[in-house]
Amino acid sequence: MEVIPAIDLKSGLCVRLYQGDYQQETVFSDDPLSVALAWQEQGAPRLHLVDLDGAAGGVPVNLDVITSIIQNLTIPVQVGGGIRDMATAESLFAAGAARVVIGTAAVEEPSLVEDLCRKHGSQRVIVAVDVKDGLVAIKGWLETTGVNAQDLVGRMALLGVRRILYTDISRDGTLTEPNFEANADLVRTTDMAVLASGGIATLDHIRRLVDTGAEGAILGRALYTEAFSLREAIEVGSGTNH
């Protein structure tokens, strides 16, 4: 299982939110590029970048920082937050993004997802399934829809999507524990590759995520608070320290 560090960008800074709450942020660095380079040096197989301002506002805001990170790294970078039309996705691909993460548009503009899969290939598209009490949340998690997570995943599969990023919002940034059951369910009931996010706090959580069959785990706060090192997490994820 791939262990992927995350950098959440807000106003050009590297931050973490608590349960997606924009009023509850912790700033971890004012130099996101140096953070990205450090994760790469510690063995990250890829980097997960989120433009929080973009997610809330609907258009990427931290594009300069994102571009600078992508161009200074040799590992692939996947980018999410505010990608709601083809032009925005194209500009990120042009900047060198390996994958784009589509959340809100998957619910509101599913044709964008279909077009992206057709034009750039399913391997370069991730659909974010951000869930609060079983229902999908959009617009930087500020709005909850009436859409059931499993229904959204089923719809996306029909459009050619092959990889989803599942986040249980109630656990994100809380260091409680991931929603193992929901991740295992998604792996079992779909043929999607599942990336798990939210609540990972210990190496044992990573071990248990490996057992769910998830393809990857996205780590944020646990790495920033040094609950364990990225190297240790990668080792556990690879199954060598199971």
Secondary structure as UniProt FT lines:
FT   STRAND          2..10
FT   TURN            11..12
FT   STRAND          13..18
FT   TURN            19..20
FT   STRAND          21..29
FT   HELIX           32..41
FT   TURN            42..43
FT   STRAND          47..51
FT   HELIX           52..57
FT   HELIX           63..72
FT   STRAND          77..80
FT   HELIX           86..95
FT   STRAND          99..102
FT   HELIX           104..108
FT   HELIX           110..120
FT   HELIX           122..124
FT   STRAND          125..132
FT   TURN            133..134
FT   STRAND          135..138
FT   TURN            139..142
FT   STRAND          143..148
FT   HELIX           149..158
FT   TURN            159..160
FT   STRAND          163..168
FT   HELIX           169..171
FT   TURN            172..175
FT   HELIX           180..189
FT   STRAND          193..197
FT   HELIX           203..212
FT   STRAND          216..219
FT   HELIX           221..224
FT   TURN            225..226
FT   HELIX           230..237
FT   TURN            238..241
//
